Amino acid sequence: MRSIAITFICTLLGLSISWGATPSERIDELVAAKLTEQGLKPYDSISDDTFLRRTYLSIAGRIPTIEEAEAFHTDSYEQKRERLIEELLDSEAHVSSFYHFWADLLRLNGQPSGTVGAAYQLWIKEQIRENRPYDEIVYDLVTATGNFWDNGATGYYFRDRGMPLDNMSNTVRIFLGTRLECAQCHDHPFDKWTQMDYYSMASFSYGIHASGYNSPMKKLVGKEQREEGMAIYQAKAKEMTGLEKFPYLSGRAFDNYEKNYPAKTEIPEPVEEVDKKGRVRTKKRKVRLTPHEQIGLTKARFLKVAAAARKAEQKHSETFAASRELLSELYDPLQYSSVEDRDRNSKLPHDYQYSDAEPESEVLPAVMFGEHIDQDEIDDSKIEAYGEWMTSSDNPNFTKVIVNRLWKEVFGLGIFEPVDDLTDHTPITNPELLDYLMGLMVELDYDVREFQKVLYNTETYQRHAHTGEVPLGAPYYFAGPTLRRMSAEQIWDSLVTLAIPSADSYEPRLKGQISSIDKVEKIYRSLEERPFDEFYAMVKELAPLVTQRREADNRNRERLLKAQEAGDQKKMQELKNELRSSKRELTQRISEVAYTHLQEKVDGDDLLLAMGLADTAPDQMATSMLGAEEDAGDDDLREVMLKLPKPEIAKASYQPDPNLNKKQQANAKRAWAREQKTNYQVYTRLIQGMARASALESPSRRGHFLRDFGQSDREVIENAADHASVPQALNLLNGQMVDSLTNVYSGLGKRLDQATDLEEKTRIIFQAMLTRQPTETEMELVRAEVAREGDDAYHGIVWALLNTQQFMFVQ
């Protein structure tokens, strides 16, 4: 039916569509039809230079290296553009780049802990790397439960822990393009959604709990210790009364017994009543005796026994308190480790004002649109039914939203804008194109990589960019992509590519991330997988240490307060050190006795191999490859670089001056060696902390280059900025980035050092930074600059190009 509709539309417009055409060609035909309808023409096709730079930035998230550009330009294959697109989409560079698409959508910011955040981050990257279908990824996110080391997708609910309503609002906005936030407090003022719709949707995921870890072992310890306390209480009472079972009084019940219970229950006199037949009957009133009367004791005697029994229990209660404190210490690393479905429904707010329900009443789950979910037909959990409904190809918004998001990623604007505020009145610039893209995505079974491949292979993508401003709310018909400024990540990753080798495989934080996840899993296994008797014995062994530490720490805190009042800084520091030492000692003892699995020494390289990774650093290459041959085979391993290889000082590059005598030659060579050593030290200092943005802390901290240039803080959905600012200008004008690029040990600096003349050096700089050769006018400017400044001019040329719009924009 869709094909017939498109054929009919094109016939009306006087156009023809070849049904033997590829999907890319069909997209171009639909774009061309709309342009013709609007009296517009498509822009001209771009050159290989522009295509190369644009495609690397779009797919790999960085500019191409000099070597990559040379390989492309010397390739004689007729479809080399198609081949480059396919190679880049299959590359680790694309994983690094496309990660930011997901990270900005899902607001990945390391919450609630770095370890959980690491598992979530690695999970997202693996979905991209494996090219998991989009609908499966979303389903796994929306239905994620379990431990984070087993299921990194649980990070989706950890991100909004304790905020189920906000999570639902974000879910619907991200995946269905609908904004429901307003309906949380009242019916939506600009859309058809009601407050009841909001809470009905929220009930699907309201029971997902990610605010803390509820340990079965902790519950068993609490139950065991309460039973022990009651046994002590009963034993003392029996000793004093001979009774097998004495009423148990908690502290509050004991304190209130005097006023709540009389010393002797008054027995009311029988009363005479006349029944329906007129007969007079005597009726005794039922009397409920007090607890002390029930066991035949006076109130005074009862309270005396109860007080003695409670005193006997008191010592155990102190141990119980120490055990609770110990359990808190034991389980602190597992505070955020598990997401569980508690199957709760949401409740309307206390100020609900509509007539269809009472305030604070429970709301059953119901979907906003699409196929109705019958509660009686849910086989498993309602969250799974929710996930199936959301990701169904029959869902009217699910496919529409993702194809529009991906289109915007490629072309700069969506077919409808904003991409996450879709209503019945949203204007769509090319409905036929959107319909075709939706059908294509379903036909591809939500294979995002294949869908992207189709878009990048269109003539529409490979046309000149639209350089004019598209007014907010105005339609754009895609005569070509829009001109865009590089994102913060694209700028940073391009500079990293110029500065360090093999940037795409450099993962300096990876081993630490995997090790931290492994550590938490081992703590969990140490606590939850041991027999309860053994666990309880361990608690009893460690609990006295907590009591001792508490008493000592309380004394030190009192002394610290006195030292603070006296202004004794030296004493204050000593006491603070003692408190920290006390904490370390307890932690160490807990680790030795409780976290038994942490004693299993596992090499970081073994963890990498278990995940199908191999470190390619020179000093670890042999070990990694040996493990690869034994366990997985080379083809199954993804090579990563955990440390940058130390560059060797290239003695062969020294060129002696034939005009110098032997002594002068020796002095010149020593001076050259000193200069190389200095350059090496400067380079290693400058590249500290340099890696692709996806391999760094995500997002970076305030003040970092990435944040200055607009990286999202991941507090809200898609919060990145693409405008210029004063900190950006100051960074480029005065920062040390150019020094790292032109240093002889950087990728660019090494090629410049090896170049033999001005023309070659200039071509290298322009090729590396702008992915093109310099014009004759530009070459003349460089010649004049070199004549004035000598070799120092090249540093200035790199600096100048770095500050141009040509470098900063995706042409």
ZAMARGU-4260 file (C-alpha; in steps of 0.2 Angstrom, whole numbers, plus 5000, padded with zeros to 4 digits):
<rodrens>
0) 5000/5000/5000 | 5014/5012/5004 | 5022/5009/4987 | 5006/5012/4978 | 5003/5028/4988
5) 5021/5034/4984 | 5018/5030/4965 | 5002/5040/4965 | 5010/5055/4973 | 5024/5055/4961
10) 5012/5053/4946 | 5003/5068/4952 | 5019/5078/4953 | 5024/5072/4935 | 5038/5062/4942
15) 5043/5043/4940 | 5050/5031/4952 | 5060/5016/4947 | 5055/5002/4958 | 5072/4993/4954
20) 5081/5007/4962 | 5091/5005/4978 | 5084/5012/4995 | 5096/5027/4993 | 5090/5031/4976
25) 5072/5030/4982 | 5076/5042/4996 | 5084/5054/4983 | 5069/5053/4972 | 5057/5057/4986
30) 5068/5072/4991 | 5069/5078/4973 | 5050/5077/4972 | 5047/5088/4987 | 5061/5100/4980
35) 5052/5101/4963 | 5035/5104/4972 | 5043/5118/4981 | 5051/5126/4966 | 5068/5122/4973
40) 5084/5113/4966 | 5096/5101/4974 | 5114/5107/4977 | 5128/5101/4967 | 5138/5086/4973
45) 5154/5088/4984 | 5172/5084/4979 | 5181/5068/4986 | 5190/5080/4998 | 5174/5087/5006
50) 5166/5069/5006 | 5181/5062/5015 | 5181/5075/5029 | 5162/5075/5031 | 5160/5056/5031
55) 5174/5054/5044 | 5166/5067/5055 | 5149/5060/5053 | 5153/5042/5055 | 5169/5041/5064
60) 5167/5057/5074 | 5184/5064/5069 | 5194/5070/5054 | 5204/5057/5044 | 5222/5055/5047
65) 5234/5059/5034 | 5237/5041/5030 | 5218/5038/5029 | 5216/5052/5017 | 5231/5046/5006
70) 5224/5029/5006 | 5207/5035/5000 | 5214/5046/4986 | 5225/5033/4979 | 5210/5020/4979
75) 5205/5017/4961 | 5190/5007/4966 | 5175/5014/4957 | 5163/5013/4972 | 5176/5019/4984
80) 5164/5031/4993 | 5152/5016/4997 | 5166/5006/5003 | 5173/5019/5014 | 5155/5022/5022
85) 5154/5003/5025 | 5171/5002/5033 | 5168/5017/5044 | 5151/5010/5050 | 5160/4994/5055
90) 5174/5002/5064 | 5178/5005/5082 | 5179/5024/5078 | 5160/5023/5074 | 5157/5014/5091
95) 5166/5029/5099 | 5156/5042/5089 | 5139/5034/5090 | 5141/5031/5109 | 5138/5050/5111
100) 5121/5049/5102 | 5115/5037/5115 | 5124/5045/5130 | 5116/5062/5126 | 5099/5053/5124
105) 5100/5043/5140 | 5110/5056/5150 | 5124/5044/5155 | 5133/5054/5168 | 5141/5040/5179
110) 5126/5040/5192 | 5123/5033/5204 | 5141/5027/5206 | 5156/5026/5194 | 5156/5007/5194
115) 5137/5006/5189 | 5140/5020/5176 | 5155/5010/5169 | 5144/4995/5167 | 5131/5005/5158
120) 5143/5014/5147 | 5152/4997/5142 | 5134/4990/5139 | 5129/5004/5127 | 5146/5002/5117
125) 5144/4984/5115 | 5126/4986/5108 | 5133/4998/5095 | 5148/4986/5092 | 5137/4971/5089
130) 5124/4981/5079 | 5110/4975/5090 | 5093/4980/5083 | 5086/4996/5089 | 5070/4989/5095
135) 5079/4975/5105 | 5091/4988/5114 | 5076/4999/5119 | 5066/4983/5125 | 5082/4978/5136
140) 5083/4996/5143 | 5064/4998/5147 | 5063/4980/5155 | 5080/4980/5163 | 5081/4971/5180
145) 5095/4961/5190 | 5112/4965/5195 | 5122/4978/5185 | 5137/4967/5182 | 5125/4954/5174
150) 5115/4967/5165 | 5122/4984/5161 | 5106/4990/5155 | 5100/4992/5173 | 5109/5008/5172
155) 5094/5015/5163 | 5084/5014/5180 | 5099/5018/5191 | 5100/5035/5182 | 5083/5040/5188
160) 5083/5030/5205 | 5069/5035/5216 | 5061/5045/5203 | 5049/5033/5194 | 5038/5047/5187
165) 5053/5057/5179 | 5059/5040/5172 | 5043/5037/5163 | 5042/5055/5156 | 5060/5053/5150
170) 5056/5036/5142 | 5041/5042/5133 | 5050/5058/5127 | 5066/5048/5121 | 5058/5033/5112
175) 5040/5040/5108 | 5044/5058/5105 | 5030/5064/5116 | 5032/5076/5131 | 5021/5072/5145
180) 5029/5082/5159 | 5015/5094/5160 | 5002/5080/5163 | 5010/5075/5179 | 5002/5090/5188
185) 4986/5093/5177 | 4979/5089/5160 | 4991/5094/5146 | 4987/5112/5140 | 4994/5110/5123
190) 4991/5091/5119 | 4977/5078/5121 | 4985/5069/5136 | 4977/5070/5153 | 4984/5068/5170
195) 4975/5051/5171 | 4985/5046/5155 | 5001/5051/5164 | 4998/5040/5179 | 4991/5026/5169
200) 5007/5025/5159 | 5018/5027/5175 | 5010/5012/5183 | 5019/5001/5170 | 5036/5005/5177
205) 5032/5012/5194 | 5037/4996/5203 | 5054/4996/5196 | 5065/4999/5211 | 5083/5004/5210
210) 5086/5015/5226 | 5096/5002/5236 | 5100/4984/5238 | 5089/4973/5249 | 5100/4958/5254
215) 5091/4942/5259 | 5106/4938/5270 | 5103/4954/5280 | 5085/4950/5283 | 5089/4933/5289
220) 5102/4940/5301 | 5089/4952/5308 | 5076/4938/5310 | 5089/4927/5318 | 5095/4940/5331
225) 5077/4945/5335 | 5073/4927/5339 | 5089/4926/5349 | 5084/4941/5359 | 5067/4935/5363
230) 5074/4918/5368 | 5085/4927/5381 | 5070/4937/5387 | 5059/4921/5389 | 5073/4912/5398
235) 5075/4925/5411 | 5056/4927/5413 | 5055/4908/5415 | 5069/4908/5428 | 5058/4920/5438
240) 5041/4914/5435 | 5042/4896/5429 | 5031/4900/5414 | 5036/4893/5397 | 5029/4908/5388
245) 5029/4926/5395 | 5022/4940/5386 | 5035/4950/5376 | 5036/4969/5379 | 5046/4980/5368
250) 5054/4996/5375 | 5039/5007/5370 | 5026/4994/5376 | 5035/4992/5393 | 5035/5011/5395
255) 5016/5013/5391 | 5010/4997/5401 | 5007/5007/5417 | 4994/5019/5409 | 4987/5007/5396
260) 4983/4992/5407 | 4973/4993/5424 | 4980/4983/5439 | 4964/4973/5439 | 4951/4971/5426
265) 4933/4975/5432 | 4920/4962/5428 | 4903/4970/5423 | 4887/4963/5431 | 4877/4952/5419
270) 4863/4961/5410 | 4845/4955/5406 | 4839/4956/5388 | 4822/4953/5379 | 4824/4943/5363
275) 4812/4944/5348 | 4800/4932/5355 | 4798/4942/5371 | 4809/4930/5382 | 4820/4937/5395
280) 4838/4931/5395 | 4853/4935/5405 | 4868/4939/5395 | 4886/4940/5402 | 4898/4953/5394
285) 4914/4946/5387 | 4929/4952/5397 | 4947/4953/5390 | 4959/4951/5404 | 4976/4961/5404
290) 4992/4951/5400 | 4997/4950/5418 | 4980/4943/5423 | 4981/4931/5409 | 4996/4923/5417
295) 4991/4925/5435 | 5002/4939/5440 | 4999/4955/5448 | 5003/4971/5438 | 5018/4975/5449
300) 5025/4958/5448 | 5023/4957/5429 | 5032/4973/5426 | 5046/4968/5438 | 5049/4951/5428
305) 5047/4960/5411 | 5060/4973/5417 | 5072/4960/5422 | 5069/4950/5406 | 5072/4966/5396
310) 5088/4969/5405 | 5095/4952/5401 | 5090/4955/5383 | 5099/4972/5383 | 5117/4965/5381
315) 5111/4956/5366 | 5102/4971/5359 | 5119/4980/5360 | 5127/4966/5350 | 5112/4967/5338
320) 5115/4986/5335 | 5133/4983/5332 | 5128/4969/5319 | 5116/4982/5310 | 5131/4994/5309
325) 5142/4980/5303 | 5130/4975/5290 | 5128/4993/5284 | 5147/4993/5281 | 5147/4976/5273
330) 5134/4980/5260 | 5140/4998/5257 | 5148/4993/5240 | 5132/4985/5235 | 5121/5000/5239
335) 5117/5002/5221 | 5119/4985/5213 | 5102/4978/5209 | 5086/4983/5200 | 5070/4973/5205
340) 5052/4974/5199 | 5040/4975/5214 | 5025/4976/5204 | 5017/4992/5211 | 5005/5004/5203
345) 5006/5023/5204 | 4994/5033/5214 | 4986/5049/5210 | 4992/5065/5219 | 4983/5071/5234
350) 4977/5087/5224 | 4970/5077/5210 | 4955/5088/5204 | 4946/5078/5190 | 4930/5069/5192
355) 4936/5052/5185 | 4945/5046/5201 | 4948/5051/5219 | 4964/5059/5225 | 4978/5046/5230
360) 4968/5032/5222 | 4978/5018/5214 | 4979/5019/5195 | 4980/5003/5184 | 4992/5003/5170
365) 4985/5008/5153 | 4994/5014/5137 | 4991/5031/5129 | 4989/5025/5111 | 4991/5011/5100
370) 4985/4993/5104 | 4977/4991/5121 | 4986/4980/5134 | 4974/4968/5143 | 4980/4966/5161
375) 4972/4949/5161 | 4982/4943/5146 | 4999/4948/5153 | 5009/4932/5155 | 5024/4938/5164
380) 5026/4955/5171 | 5018/4971/5166 | 5035/4979/5163 | 5038/4966/5149 | 5021/4970/5142
385) 5026/4988/5142 | 5042/4985/5133 | 5034/4974/5120 | 5020/4988/5117 | 5033/5002/5116
390) 5045/4993/5104 | 5032/4986/5092 | 5032/4990/5074 | 5014/4993/5076 | 5017/5007/5089
395) 5013/5023/5079 | 5027/5033/5086 | 5041/5021/5090 | 5048/5019/5072 | 5044/5037/5067
400) 5054/5045/5081 | 5070/5034/5078 | 5070/5037/5059 | 5068/5055/5062 | 5082/5056/5075
405) 5094/5046/5063 | 5089/5057/5049 | 5094/5073/5059 | 5110/5065/5064 | 5115/5063/5046
410) 5107/5079/5038 | 5107/5091/5053 | 5088/5094/5054 | 5074/5082/5056 | 5059/5079/5044
415) 5049/5086/5059 | 5056/5097/5073 | 5057/5096/5087 | 5062/5078/5087 | 5054/5074/5104
420) 5038/5084/5104 | 5027/5075/5091 | 5009/5079/5092 | 4994/5078/5080 | 4998/5095/5074
425) 5017/5093/5071 | 5021/5099/5053 | 5031/5086/5043 | 5041/5093/5029 | 5040/5078/5018
430) 5027/5065/5024 | 5030/5053/5009 | 5049/5052/5014 | 5045/5049/5032 | 5033/5035/5028
435) 5046/5027/5016 | 5060/5028/5030 | 5048/5021/5043 | 5044/5006/5031 | 5063/5004/5027
440) 5067/5003/5046 | 5054/4990/5049 | 5060/4980/5033 | 5078/4981/5040 | 5072/4974/5057
445) 5078/4990/5065 | 5096/4987/5059 | 5102/5005/5063 | 5119/5002/5054 | 5111/4997/5038
450) 5099/5011/5039 | 5113/5023/5042 | 5122/5015/5027 | 5107/5019/5016 | 5107/5037/5021
455) 5125/5040/5019 | 5125/5033/5002 | 5112/5045/4996 | 5116/5059/4983 | 5107/5070/4995
460) 5120/5067/5009 | 5134/5069/4996 | 5128/5087/4991 | 5135/5104/4996 | 5129/5110/5013
465) 5116/5123/5015 | 5125/5138/5022 | 5110/5149/5026 | 5101/5149/5042 | 5085/5139/5043
470) 5073/5150/5054 | 5066/5141/5069 | 5050/5132/5064 | 5053/5135/5045 | 5052/5119/5034
475) 5068/5113/5026 | 5067/5102/5011 | 5085/5095/5010 | 5093/5102/4995 | 5109/5096/5004
480) 5114/5093/5023 | 5114/5109/5033 | 5131/5117/5038 | 5135/5112/5056 | 5148/5116/5068
485) 5158/5101/5075 | 5151/5095/5091 | 5163/5096/5106 | 5167/5078/5104 | 5171/5079/5086
490) 5183/5094/5089 | 5192/5085/5104 | 5193/5068/5095 | 5200/5077/5079 | 5214/5085/5089
495) 5217/5069/5099 | 5219/5060/5082 | 5232/5073/5076 | 5241/5071/5093 | 5242/5053/5097
500) 5243/5036/5087 | 5229/5024/5086 | 5217/5035/5095 | 5202/5024/5091 | 5209/5009/5100
505) 5216/5018/5115 | 5206/5014/5131 | 5215/5020/5146 | 5201/5018/5158 | 5195/5001/5152
510) 5205/4989/5163 | 5200/5000/5178 | 5182/4999/5173 | 5182/4981/5171 | 5191/4978/5187
515) 5179/4989/5197 | 5164/4979/5191 | 5173/4963/5194 | 5177/4968/5212 | 5159/4972/5216
520) 5153/4956/5209 | 5165/4947/5220 | 5159/4956/5235 | 5142/4951/5231 | 5147/4933/5229
525) 5157/4933/5245 | 5141/4939/5255 | 5126/4931/5246 | 5133/4914/5241 | 5140/4908/5257
530) 5129/4897/5269 | 5119/4907/5281 | 5127/4898/5296 | 5144/4903/5290 | 5138/4921/5286
535) 5131/4923/5303 | 5147/4917/5312 | 5156/4930/5302 | 5144/4943/5308 | 5147/4938/5326
540) 5166/4938/5323 | 5166/4956/5316 | 5152/4965/5326 | 5164/4967/5342 | 5176/4977/5330
545) 5162/4989/5326 | 5158/4992/5344 | 5177/4995/5348 | 5179/5006/5334 | 5163/5016/5338
550) 5169/5019/5356 | 5186/5024/5351 | 5179/5036/5337 | 5167/5044/5349 | 5181/5048/5361
555) 5192/5055/5346 | 5177/5065/5340 | 5175/5073/5357 | 5194/5077/5358 | 5193/5084/5340
560) 5179/5096/5345 | 5189/5102/5360 | 5204/5104/5349 | 5194/5114/5336 | 5187/5125/5350
565) 5205/5128/5356 | 5211/5131/5338 | 5224/5118/5339 | 5227/5114/5321 | 5240/5101/5324
570) 5230/5091/5336 | 5215/5092/5324 | 5225/5085/5310 | 5231/5071/5321 | 5214/5066/5327
575) 5207/5067/5309 | 5221/5055/5304 | 5216/5043/5318 | 5198/5043/5312 | 5203/5039/5294
580) 5215/5026/5300 | 5201/5018/5311 | 5190/5017/5295 | 5204/5009/5285 | 5207/4996/5298
585) 5189/4991/5299 | 5188/4991/5280 | 5204/4980/5279 | 5197/4968/5292 | 5180/4967/5283
590) 5189/4963/5267 | 5200/4949/5274 | 5186/4940/5284 | 5170/4944/5274 | 5175/4948/5256
595) 5183/4931/5253 | 5182/4931/5234 | 5193/4947/5233 | 5207/4936/5239 | 5206/4927/5222
600) 5219/4936/5212 | 5214/4939/5194 | 5225/4948/5182 | 5218/4962/5173 | 5223/4955/5156
605) 5213/4939/5161 | 5198/4950/5163 | 5201/4958/5146 | 5203/4941/5138 | 5187/4935/5146
610) 5178/4949/5138 | 5186/4945/5121 | 5199/4959/5122 | 5218/4960/5120 | 5230/4973/5125
615) 5241/4978/5111 | 5253/4988/5121 | 5271/4982/5117 | 5275/4976/5134 | 5260/4965/5135
620) 5258/4960/5117 | 5266/4942/5119 | 5255/4938/5134 | 5239/4944/5126 | 5242/4935/5110
625) 5246/4919/5119 | 5230/4920/5129 | 5221/4923/5112 | 5228/4908/5104 | 5223/4897/5119
630) 5206/4904/5123 | 5197/4913/5109 | 5208/4914/5093 | 5214/4930/5086 | 5199/4933/5075
635) 5188/4934/5091 | 5198/4947/5100 | 5196/4965/5099 | 5212/4974/5101 | 5213/4988/5113
640) 5227/4999/5119 | 5228/5002/5138 | 5244/5013/5138 | 5251/5023/5124 | 5268/5016/5118
645) 5283/5026/5123 | 5289/5035/5107 | 5308/5032/5104 | 5319/5046/5100 | 5322/5045/5082
650) 5341/5046/5081 | 5341/5042/5062 | 5332/5059/5059 | 5347/5069/5064 | 5356/5076/5049
655) 5374/5081/5052 | 5380/5098/5044 | 5394/5095/5032 | 5401/5113/5035 | 5405/5109/5054
660) 5421/5101/5060 | 5422/5085/5070 | 5421/5094/5087 | 5407/5105/5081 | 5397/5090/5074
665) 5398/5081/5091 | 5392/5097/5100 | 5378/5099/5087 | 5373/5081/5089 | 5372/5082/5108
670) 5362/5098/5107 | 5350/5089/5095 | 5349/5075/5107 | 5345/5087/5122 | 5331/5095/5111
675) 5324/5078/5107 | 5323/5073/5125 | 5315/5090/5130 | 5302/5088/5116 | 5299/5070/5122
680) 5296/5076/5140 | 5285/5090/5134 | 5275/5078/5123 | 5272/5066/5137 | 5266/5080/5148
685) 5254/5087/5135 | 5246/5071/5130 | 5242/5066/5148 | 5223/5063/5149 | 5221/5064/5130
690) 5210/5050/5123 | 5194/5050/5113 | 5180/5057/5122 | 5171/5041/5124 | 5186/5034/5133
695) 5186/5048/5146 | 5176/5052/5161 | 5158/5054/5154 | 5154/5068/5154 | 5170/5077/5157
700) 5172/5088/5173 | 5169/5107/5172 | 5184/5116/5165 | 5189/5102/5153 | 5191/5106/5135
705) 5175/5096/5131 | 5164/5105/5143 | 5170/5122/5137 | 5166/5117/5119 | 5148/5112/5123
710) 5148/5094/5129 | 5132/5090/5137 | 5132/5089/5156 | 5119/5074/5154 | 5107/5082/5167
715) 5093/5083/5154 | 5090/5075/5137 | 5102/5081/5123 | 5109/5096/5132 | 5124/5099/5121
720) 5128/5116/5115 | 5135/5121/5098 | 5138/5140/5100 | 5154/5149/5102 | 5160/5156/5118
725) 5174/5166/5126 | 5181/5151/5135 | 5182/5142/5119 | 5191/5157/5111 | 5203/5158/5125
730) 5207/5140/5125 | 5211/5140/5106 | 5221/5156/5107 | 5231/5153/5122 | 5230/5134/5126
735) 5243/5121/5124 | 5234/5111/5111 | 5244/5117/5096 | 5260/5113/5106 | 5254/5095/5107
740) 5250/5094/5089 | 5266/5101/5082 | 5278/5092/5094 | 5289/5080/5084 | 5282/5065/5093
745) 5264/5068/5089 | 5256/5061/5073 | 5256/5077/5064 | 5273/5083/5071 | 5282/5068/5066
750) 5276/5070/5048 | 5281/5088/5048 | 5298/5083/5055 | 5301/5070/5041 | 5295/5082/5027
755) 5310/5090/5018 | 5304/5106/5011 | 5291/5120/5013 | 5279/5114/5000 | 5278/5096/5008
760) 5276/5103/5025 | 5262/5115/5020 | 5253/5101/5011 | 5254/5090/5026 | 5247/5103/5038
765) 5232/5107/5026 | 5229/5089/5023 | 5230/5084/5041 | 5219/5098/5047 | 5207/5103/5033
770) 5208/5087/5023 | 5213/5096/5007 | 5228/5103/4998 | 5232/5121/5000 | 5227/5134/4986
775) 5241/5143/4978 | 5236/5159/4987 | 5238/5150/5004 | 5254/5143/4998 | 5261/5160/4995
780) 5255/5166/5012 | 5265/5151/5020 | 5280/5155/5010 | 5280/5173/5017 | 5277/5168/5035
785) 5292/5155/5034 | 5303/5169/5026 | 5299/5179/5042 | 5299/5166/5056 | 5309/5152/5049
790) 5303/5134/5055 | 5293/5142/5070 | 5281/5148/5056 | 5273/5130/5055 | 5268/5131/5073
795) 5259/5147/5069 | 5251/5140/5053 | 5244/5126/5063 | 5237/5138/5076 | 5229/5149/5063
800) 5220/5134/5054 | 5214/5128/5071 | 5205/5144/5074 | 5197/5145/5056 | 5179/5141/5053
805) 5185/5128/5040 | 5192/5118/5054 | 5177/5120/5066 | 5163/5117/5053 | 5157/5101/5045
810) 5157/5107/5027
</rodrens>
